[in-house]
Amino acid sequence: MLSGIINVKKEAGMTSHDVVFRLRKILREKKIGHGGTLDPDVTGVLPVAVGKATRLIEYMQEEGKIYEGEITLGFSTTTEDASGEMVERTPVEASLSEEEVDRAMATFVGQITQIPPMYSAVKVNGRKLYEYARAREEVERPERQVVIHSFERTSPLVLVDGLAHFGFRVKCSKGTYVRTLSVDLGQRLGYASHMSQLVRTSASGLVIDQSLTLAEIAQKVDEGSWDFLLPIASGLGDLPRVSLDEELSQEILYGRFIALPDMEDEVLAAFKGEQLLAILEKREELYKPRKVFL
């Protein structure tokens, strides 16, 4: 059975499930899952786990993400991105400065509260929000807490025909809706707005410069090359790591608790040499193996 991590460059027009479905056919492997959903219109890094690596998916999803894109001030849309219909138009004043935008963006850094967009897969009373939206039904949406590690403008502010455009880069926790962040920024500046473009450039420690499209992966498989299949440990991202000696490694393989007095993290990736041995979870003062890979 194949096992490993694939750094897929998802293209526009595909769901994350579409990517998994096609990879199952390309690799002829059923046990495949992805480490973080991307909207169909969003491109970029989609971490995919194959075989035994699927046991890491919950940790891959916990890892922070980095996105780069564009925000447009001046009108909002039904979907909060460029695919939706215009809802409200508020011409941007020529006096709006880059300094004002930067100050407003800085206020979002840290823990913030978001309300998921209506066109999203969040479930309320057993139905997804986009189902309510398509039926033009109103429903109360649950708030969620997310963390914005950084939120910065990456291009000059361009004012054209009552609209303002600028590039941005954001590093955020799982569950963050960048569309909603774009809309909330506009509201703080006093304008209707939407996210006009988005690319995920990093997820689970994988970066876009090293990602491959499905076509490129299929070509490598046809040529008998499997160098796109990364080691299972590639899916650990920033999860703290610890190296164990032979004695402690054996204890882990027997499922026993072990003491690691120099470690304080709640979850650890334990290695024996260069090989991932297990995921450990802290229980009071000891660590217990939750998932063993070796």
TAZIWO-V364285 format. One record per pair of residues at least 12 apart in sequence whose ideal C-beta (glycine too) atoms are under 10 Angstrom apart, sorted by the first residue. I is the first residue (numbers start at 1). J is the second residue. Records with the same first field share a line. If there is no record, write none. Layout:
# TAZIWO-V364285
I->J + J
This chain:
# TAZIWO-V364285
1->29 + 30 + 31 + 50 + 51 + 52
2->27 + 28 + 29 + 31 + 32 + 50 + 51 + 52 + 53 + 226 + 229
3->29 + 31 + 49 + 50 + 51 + 52 + 53 + 54 + 55 + 229 + 231 + 232 + 293
4->48 + 49 + 50 + 51 + 52 + 53 + 226 + 228 + 229 + 230 + 231 + 232 + 233 + 234 + 235
5->35 + 47 + 48 + 49 + 50 + 53 + 56 + 60 + 204 + 205 + 206 + 228 + 229 + 230 + 231 + 232 + 233 + 234 + 235 + 236
6->19 + 23 + 27 + 32 + 34 + 46 + 47 + 48 + 49 + 50 + 53 + 206 + 211 + 212 + 214 + 217 + 228 + 229 + 230 + 234 + 235
7->45 + 46 + 47 + 48 + 203 + 204 + 205 + 206 + 207 + 208 + 209 + 210 + 211 + 212 + 217 + 228 + 229 + 230 + 234 + 235
8->20 + 22 + 23 + 34 + 38 + 44 + 45 + 46 + 47 + 48 + 206 + 211 + 212 + 213 + 214 + 216 + 217 + 228
9->43 + 44 + 45 + 46 + 199 + 200 + 208 + 209 + 210 + 211 + 212 + 213 + 214 + 215 + 216 + 217
10->34 + 38 + 39 + 40 + 42 + 43 + 44 + 45 + 46 + 48 + 199 + 200 + 211 + 213 + 214
11->40 + 43 + 44 + 46 + 213 + 214 + 215
12->38 + 39 + 40 + 41 + 42 + 43 + 44 + 199
13->40 + 41 + 43
14->38 + 40 + 41 + 42 + 43 + 46 + 214
15->34 + 37 + 38 + 39 + 40 + 121
16->33 + 34 + 35 + 36 + 37 + 38 + 39 + 40 + 42 + 46 + 48
17->33 + 34 + 37
18->40 + 214
19->32 + 34 + 38 + 46 + 48 + 213 + 214
20->32 + 33 + 34 + 46 + 48 + 49 + 50
22->214 + 215 + 217 + 218
23->48 + 50 + 214 + 217 + 218 + 221
24->50
25->214 + 218
26->214 + 215 + 217 + 218 + 219 + 220 + 221 + 222
27->48 + 50 + 51 + 217 + 218 + 221 + 226 + 229
28->221
29->50 + 51
30->50 + 51
31->49 + 50 + 51 + 52 + 53 + 54 + 55
32->48 + 49 + 50 + 51 + 53 + 54
33->47 + 48 + 49 + 50 + 53 + 54 + 55 + 56 + 57 + 60 + 61
34->46 + 47 + 48 + 49 + 54 + 57 + 60 + 61 + 203
35->47 + 48 + 49 + 53 + 54 + 56 + 57 + 58 + 59 + 60 + 61 + 62 + 63 + 174 + 203 + 204 + 206 + 235 + 237
36->48 + 57 + 60 + 61 + 62 + 63 + 65 + 174 + 175 + 200 + 203 + 204
37->61 + 121 + 174
38->65 + 67 + 198 + 199 + 200 + 203
39->79 + 81 + 83 + 119 + 120 + 121 + 177 + 178 + 179 + 195 + 198 + 200
40->83
41->79 + 81 + 82 + 83 + 179 + 195 + 197 + 198
42->67 + 69 + 81 + 178 + 179 + 195 + 197 + 198 + 199 + 200
43->69 + 197 + 198 + 199 + 200 + 201 + 208 + 211 + 213
44->65 + 66 + 67 + 68 + 69 + 198 + 199 + 200 + 201 + 202 + 203 + 207 + 208 + 211
45->65 + 66 + 67 + 199 + 200 + 201 + 202 + 203 + 204 + 205 + 206 + 207 + 208 + 209 + 210 + 211
46->200 + 203 + 204 + 206 + 211
47->60 + 61 + 63 + 65 + 200 + 202 + 203 + 204 + 205 + 206 + 211 + 230 + 234 + 235 + 237
48->60 + 204 + 206 + 217 + 229 + 235
49->204 + 232 + 234 + 235
50->229 + 230 + 232
51->229 + 232
52->232 + 276 + 291 + 293
53->229 + 230 + 231 + 232 + 233 + 234 + 235 + 276 + 293
54->232 + 235
55->232 + 235 + 279 + 290 + 291 + 292 + 293
56->204 + 232 + 233 + 234 + 235 + 236 + 237 + 239 + 269 + 276 + 279 + 291 + 293
57->204 + 235
58->279 + 291
59->204 + 235 + 236 + 237 + 238 + 239 + 267 + 269 + 279 + 291
60->174 + 203 + 204 + 205 + 206 + 234 + 235 + 236 + 237 + 239
61->174 + 175 + 203 + 204 + 237
62->173 + 174 + 175 + 204 + 237 + 238 + 239 + 267
63->173 + 174 + 202 + 203 + 204 + 205 + 206 + 235 + 236 + 237 + 238 + 239
64->147 + 148 + 149 + 171 + 172 + 173 + 174 + 176 + 202 + 203 + 204 + 205 + 237 + 238
65->149 + 170 + 171 + 172 + 173 + 174 + 175 + 176 + 178 + 200 + 201 + 202 + 203 + 204
66->149 + 150 + 169 + 170 + 171 + 172 + 199 + 200 + 201 + 202 + 203 + 207 + 208
67->168 + 169 + 170 + 171 + 172 + 176 + 178 + 181 + 195 + 198 + 199 + 200 + 201 + 202 + 203
68->154 + 167 + 168 + 169 + 170 + 178 + 197 + 198 + 199 + 200 + 201 + 202 + 208
69->81 + 154 + 167 + 168 + 169 + 170 + 178 + 179 + 182 + 195 + 196 + 197 + 198 + 199 + 200 + 201
70->82 + 154 + 155 + 158 + 165 + 166 + 167 + 168 + 182 + 194 + 195 + 196 + 197 + 198 + 199
71->101 + 105 + 153 + 164 + 165 + 166 + 167 + 168 + 178 + 179 + 181 + 182 + 183 + 185 + 186 + 193 + 194 + 195 + 196 + 197 + 198
72->92 + 158 + 163 + 164 + 165 + 166 + 182 + 186 + 191 + 192 + 193 + 194 + 195 + 196 + 197
73->90 + 91 + 92 + 96 + 101 + 157 + 159 + 162 + 163 + 164 + 165 + 166 + 182 + 185 + 186 + 189 + 190 + 191 + 192 + 193 + 194 + 196
74->86 + 88 + 89 + 90 + 91 + 92 + 159 + 160 + 161 + 162 + 163 + 164 + 165 + 186 + 191 + 192 + 193 + 194
75->87 + 88 + 89 + 90 + 91 + 92 + 162 + 163 + 186 + 191 + 192 + 193 + 194
76->88 + 89 + 90 + 182 + 183 + 186 + 187 + 191 + 192 + 193 + 194
77->117 + 119 + 179 + 183 + 192 + 193 + 194 + 195 + 196
78->117 + 118 + 119 + 133 + 194
79->117 + 118 + 119 + 120 + 130 + 133 + 179 + 194 + 195
80->116 + 117 + 118 + 119 + 120 + 177 + 178 + 179 + 180 + 181 + 182 + 183 + 184 + 193 + 194 + 195
81->117 + 119 + 178 + 179 + 182 + 183 + 194 + 195 + 196 + 197 + 198
82->179 + 194 + 195 + 196 + 197 + 198
83->119 + 194
84->117 + 118 + 119 + 133 + 179 + 194
86->192 + 194
87->192 + 194
88->191 + 192 + 193
89->162 + 163 + 191 + 192
90->162 + 163 + 186 + 189 + 190 + 191 + 192 + 193
91->161 + 162 + 163 + 164 + 191 + 192
92->157 + 159 + 160 + 161 + 162 + 163 + 164 + 165 + 186 + 189 + 190 + 191 + 192 + 193
93->159 + 162 + 164 + 190 + 191
94->159 + 162 + 164
95->159
96->157 + 159 + 164 + 189 + 190 + 191
97->157
98->153 + 155 + 156 + 157 + 164 + 166
99->157
100->157 + 188 + 189 + 190
101->153 + 157 + 164 + 166 + 168 + 185 + 188 + 189
102->151 + 152 + 153 + 157 + 166
103->188 + 189
104->151 + 153 + 184 + 185 + 186 + 187 + 188 + 189 + 190
105->148 + 150 + 151 + 152 + 153 + 166 + 168 + 170 + 181 + 185 + 188 + 189
106->148 + 150 + 151 + 152
107->148 + 151 + 184 + 185 + 188
108->148 + 150 + 151 + 170 + 172 + 181 + 184 + 185 + 188
109->147 + 148 + 149 + 150 + 151 + 152 + 170 + 171 + 172
110->147 + 148 + 149 + 151
111->145 + 146 + 147 + 148 + 173
112->144 + 145 + 146 + 147 + 148 + 151 + 172 + 176 + 180 + 181 + 184
113->143 + 144 + 145 + 146 + 184
114->141 + 143 + 144 + 145 + 146 + 148 + 175 + 176 + 177 + 179 + 180 + 181 + 183 + 184
115->140 + 141 + 142 + 143 + 144 + 177 + 180 + 183 + 184
116->129 + 141 + 142 + 143 + 144 + 175 + 177 + 179 + 180
117->129 + 130 + 133 + 141 + 177 + 179 + 180 + 183
118->130 + 131 + 132 + 133 + 134 + 136 + 137 + 138 + 139 + 141
119->132 + 133 + 134 + 179
120->133 + 141 + 177 + 179 + 180
122->141 + 142 + 144 + 175 + 177
123->142
124->139 + 140 + 141 + 142
125->139 + 140
127->139
129->141 + 142
144->175 + 176 + 177 + 180
145->173 + 175
146->172 + 173 + 174 + 175 + 176 + 177 + 180 + 181
147->171 + 172 + 173 + 174 + 175 + 176
148->170 + 171 + 172 + 173 + 176 + 178 + 181
149->170 + 171 + 172 + 173 + 176
150->169 + 170 + 171 + 172
151->168 + 169 + 170 + 171 + 172 + 178 + 181 + 185
152->167 + 168 + 169 + 170 + 171
153->166 + 167 + 168 + 169
154->166 + 167 + 168 + 169 + 170
155->167 + 168 + 169
162->191
163->191 + 193 + 196
164->186 + 189 + 191 + 193
165->196 + 197
166->196
167->197
168->181 + 182 + 185 + 195 + 197 + 198
169->201
170->182 + 198
171->201 + 202
174->203
177->195
178->195 + 198 + 200
179->194 + 195 + 198
180->195
181->195
182->194 + 195 + 196 + 198
183->195
202->237
203->237
204->234 + 235 + 236 + 237 + 238 + 239
205->233 + 234 + 235 + 236 + 237 + 238 + 239
206->230 + 234 + 235 + 237
210->228 + 230
211->228
212->227 + 228
216->228
217->229
231->274 + 275 + 276
232->275 + 276 + 293
233->269 + 271 + 274 + 275 + 276 + 293
234->276
235->269 + 276
236->269 + 271 + 276 + 279
237->269
239->265 + 267 + 268 + 269 + 279
240->263 + 264 + 265 + 266 + 267 + 268 + 269 + 280
241->263 + 265 + 268 + 269 + 270 + 271 + 276
242->260 + 262 + 263 + 265 + 268 + 269 + 270 + 271 + 277 + 280 + 287
243->270 + 271 + 272 + 273 + 274 + 277
244->258 + 260 + 268 + 270 + 271 + 272 + 273 + 277 + 278 + 280
245->272
246->272 + 273
248->260 + 270 + 272 + 277 + 287
249->270 + 271 + 272 + 273 + 275 + 277 + 278 + 294
250->272
251->289
252->270 + 272 + 277 + 278 + 280 + 287 + 288 + 289 + 292 + 294
253->272 + 277 + 278 + 289 + 292 + 294
254->289 + 292
255->278 + 288 + 289 + 292
256->286 + 287 + 288 + 289
257->280 + 283 + 284 + 285 + 286 + 287 + 288 + 289
258->270 + 280 + 286 + 287 + 288 + 289
259->285 + 286 + 287
260->280 + 282 + 285 + 286 + 287
261->285
263->280 + 282 + 287
264->282
265->280 + 281 + 282 + 287
266->280 + 281 + 282 + 283 + 287
267->279 + 280 + 281 + 282 + 287 + 290
268->280 + 281 + 282 + 287 + 290
269->291 + 293
270->287 + 289 + 292 + 293 + 294
271->293 + 294
272->293 + 294
275->293 + 294
276->291 + 292 + 293 + 294
277->289 + 292 + 293 + 294
278->290 + 291 + 292 + 293 + 294
279->291 + 292 + 293
280->292
